[in-house]
Amino acid sequence: MSATQEQISINAPIRHDWPLPEIEALFALPFNDLLFKAQTVHRAYFDPNEIQISSLLSIKTGSCSEDCGYCPQSARYDSDLNPEALLPVDAVLEAAQAAKEQGASRFCMGAAWRSPKDRDIERVVQMVQGVKALGMETCVTLGMLTDSQTQALKAGGLDYYNHNLDTSEEYYSEVITTRTYRDRLDTLSRVRDAGINVCCGGIVGMGESAADRAKLLQELANLPKHPESVPINMLVQVEGTPLFGLEALDPLVFVKTIAVARILMPKSRVRLSAGRKDMSDEMQALCFLAGANSIFYGDKLLTTENPMTNHDQWLFQRLGVHSGGSSYA
């Protein structure tokens, strides 16, 4: 047995000390070998035919002061997006009920803020409490938080907070300049210290190098505690944003990124997030084989298109997989 095989033995403890060369060695494995290892790890911790379903709603759209190069919600870019103020609580709960009826177990709410105001947090807490009353798990992504805001969300019953690292620290300034990598890590620390589950991943296909993808996963895997959910997004190119027109990422590279994430973070939910609209059914099937076991349901992810719910149901039926468990194992 090689050193790499020993390191991903299903009997090995959960690790938080992955050096970059070991991660790059995983990416360099033959495709079949990598998927076999990822599926072996996946089966040690999860039902291999069960997919957790989340639904995502934009509760406040556009007019964001940040300059994230991939995001049509930035006020700096002309992406033909119509800004919308924070939605009424009743409208959010209606959407959550519809998502539940379509099979979602977690309802995620996203707001295009750099940092929310305290009065915004009060409204969001009302949304969280209403969604939980429906029997669903809750997740929000609101930007950077203060200690008091984090505590208010925890007291309101929030289950998960999403705050993606996006890419490697070295490549980060090529994509975003209005906040630092340290800002992201500080918010994640606040969320974790408050006892809220962490949802944190990144985006691939933004012009980053193979080393950047490995470093992103290294950063996630070496956090003191792995994120309970790890969304892996494929860049959705939106006209008017700086990253529009980039060469598309090789689909097999995306699948390999899913597989390596599964190996490094065996107990985390690895979620297929943005970009599924452009993935073939066969590519998504490979991602599930590689260890992805969560998706976003619904026809829209914040402002970009997503596969229709009935198509996802048809795909699940063809693959013999089912929706189910959402709690962190």
ABEGO torsion letter per residue (X at the ends): XBAAAAAABAABBBBAABBAAAAAAAAABBAAAAAAAAAAAAAAABBAABBBBBBBBBABBEGBABABAABAABAABBAGBBBBBBBBAAAAAAAAAAAAAAGBABBBBBBBBABBBAAAAAAAAAAAAAAAAAGBBBBBBAEBBBAAAAAAAAAAGBABBBBBAGBBAAAAAAABAABBAAAAAAAAAAAAAAGBBBBBBBBBGAGBBAAAAAAAAAAAAABABBBABBBBBBBBBBBGBAABGBBBBBAAAAAAAAAAAAAABAABBBBBBBGAAABBAAAAAAAAAAGBABBBBEABBGABBBBBAAAAAAAAAAAGBBBEBABBX
